[in-house]
Amino acid sequence: MNKKVVVIDNDELFRAGLIRLIDSFDKFEVRLNISSKEFDEMVTQNKKLTDYQLVILSPPLPSVKGVKMCEKTVRVFASCPVMVFSNYYSKFTVLKAIESGISAYFTKGISPFELEDILVDLTSRKNFSDIKLEPKVRNALLQEEAVEVSFTEAEEEVLKLVCQQKSSSEISEDLGISVRTVESRKRNMMVKTHSKNIIGVVMIFLRSRRFQENSQLPPG
């Protein structure tokens, strides 16, 4: 059975080409293609937006409206990963999008082969909080001025395994601690970095002086 994809993009010409491309991939088909305005209307009307395996979103970035749309899309399509597809990838814009809970951020310049690989990867994951970034997007984040963070050794143990895309239960088993302790360490790091989720913690750590000097954690 083909995996059902949602495409949300205001550029009708680009959207049409993207739909044809995705439909040409093995085991994928676009079942819903709409503009951001149509998406807002469907949400307002409480239209059923479930039973999809992936959302490809081109929000009007870098505007505040675009960031809000990322947040709304992640909330509405909570049962599947959301991939941002945008040619805007400034540090601030990407960080805000990541904080909203998206699962991937890529630019529209990637090749069809790369896109297919990304779709396969995203739709086969069980943990949508893991983040997948195009190399040049990641590089833009790492070029940001180093920040100071202070995590305990125990917290960094958890963070290292988070970066390896391990769930709390897997981290619990690897470290020989309870899931509750794992979640507590995650919350502590979120509080220290003023992050909304663990992905925000990872992105801030990647910008930290400690990471840039030691590169102790794999970047995702």
N, C-alpha and C positions, 0 to 999 in steps of 0.2 A: 504493500500500500504506500502511495506517495505521501511524503510529509507536506503538510499544508502550511504555506507561507503567506504572511501579510506584508504588503508593501505600502508605506505611507510616504508620499513625496508630492510636492506641489508642482514639480516640473513634469507636465504630462508627456512630453516627448521622451525625456530620460526614463520616466516610469514605464512607458510602453516598451522601450528597448530592454530595460532591466527584466520586465516580466517575460518577454520572449526568451531571454537568456536563461533565466531560472527554470522556465518550463522545459528548456532543452536539456537540463541536468537530469541524470538518472535519479529517480525516487523523490523528486521535488516538483511541486506545482504551486503557483500563486492562486490562492482561493479568494483573496480579498485585496483589491488595490484601490486606494482612496487618497484624497488630498488631506492636509491637516484640518481644513475646515470641515470636510465630510466626517473625519474622525471625531472632531469635537461634537458635531451634531448627533452622531451615533451614540456617543457617551451620554449626552444630555437626554436623549430619548431612551436611555437604558437598553439599547439594542444588545442582543446576546453576542459577545465577542470572546467566545471560548472555543475549545477544540482545535487550536492551531498549535503548530510546533515551533514557529519562529516568526519574529517581527523584524522587518528591515525598515528602519525609520530615518528619514532625512528631515530633521527638524530645522526651523528657520534660525539657525545659529549664526552669529554668536549672541543673538538677542536674548533678553530675559524670557521672552515668550518661548523661544526654542528650548531653553533649559527647563521651563515649566512643562513643556510638552514631553520632554524625556521622562520627567517625574510621573506625569499622567499615564504615559504609555506603559511604563514599568508597573504601575499600580493596576491598570486595567487588564493587561496581559500578564498577570502574576504567575500563570502556569507555564510560561515559556520564556526563553531568552529573548532579549531585545538588542539588536545590533544597530548602532548609529552609523549611517553612511553619509559622510559630509566632507566637503573640501576645506572646511574651517577646522583647524586643529591647534589653535593657540593654547598655551598652557592653562590659562584660566578657564577657557571653554571646555577643554577635555576634562579637567578636574571636576568641574561642576556636573558634567554629564556622567562621569564615573560615580560621583556621590549620589546621583539619582538612582543608581542600582542597575545600570545597563550592563550587558555581558560582553560587549565588543564595540570597538571604535575603529573604523577604517575609512579611508578616503575613496572617492569615486574613481581614482586612477589605477586601482588594482586590476590585475588581469582576470579574465573569466576563469582560468584554472585556479587562481588564488581564491576567488569568490566561492567556487564550488567546494574547495577544501575547507573553507571557513564554515560554510553551511553544514557540511558533514560533521565537523568538530562540534559546533554549537548544539546541533540537534541530537548529538549522542551523549551529551553531558547530563549528569544528574544534579549537579550543583550550579545553579545559574548565577551565583554570586562571584564565581571565578571570572576574571576579566581577561579578554583577548584583545591585544592592541597591535596595530600595524607598526612595524619598526620605526618609521619616521615619526609616528605619533608618540611612541614611547621616548624617542630621542628628544622630542620637543619638551617633554616633561622633565627629563633628566638634565636638561640645560638650565633649568630654573635654579636660582640661587639656593645654596644649601641651607637647610633649616636645622634647628637643634631639636632632637627628641631624646628622651631618656626612658628606655624600657629596661626592666629587670632581665636577668639571664633567662629566667623561667618564661617570661613573656616573649622573648625573642625565639625561644625554642618553639613555641606555638606559632609565631609568625612565620618562621621558616617553613613549617609544614603547611600553613595556609597558602604560602606561595607555591607549594608543590601540589595545590588544588586538592588537598585532603579535607575531608569533612571533620566535624567535631568528634564524631565517634571514632574515626580512623586515627585522629590525633590522640584521642584518649588511649587507644590501644597501643600506639607507638610509644607514648611517653609513660604509660603505666599509671595514669591519673584518671579521675572521674571526668565524665562529660561536663558535669557542673563546674569543675575546676577549669576546664578548657574554656567554657563560656565566660567564666569570671575573668580570666586573663584577657580574653578578647575585649570584654567590656572595659576593663581597666585601661587598655591601650586606646580604645575609642574615646574615653574620657580625657586621657592625657593629650590626645591630638585633636580633640573637639570634632571627631568624625561621626558621621551618621551610621556608618557600617564598617565592617572589617576591610572592605576594599579601599575605603578612604584612608584607613590606617596604613595599608600597604603602599598607597601612592605617596603619602607623606613620608614614609620611611625611605622610599626610593629617592626622595629629594633631600634626605638628611645627610649631614656631614659624615655621620658614622658609616652609612652605606657607601657613600662616594669614596671614602678613604679606605674602606675594607672590602666592599662588595661581598658581604657575607651571605646575602640572601639571593636566590635566583629571582629575576624580575618578572615572574609570572608565567 
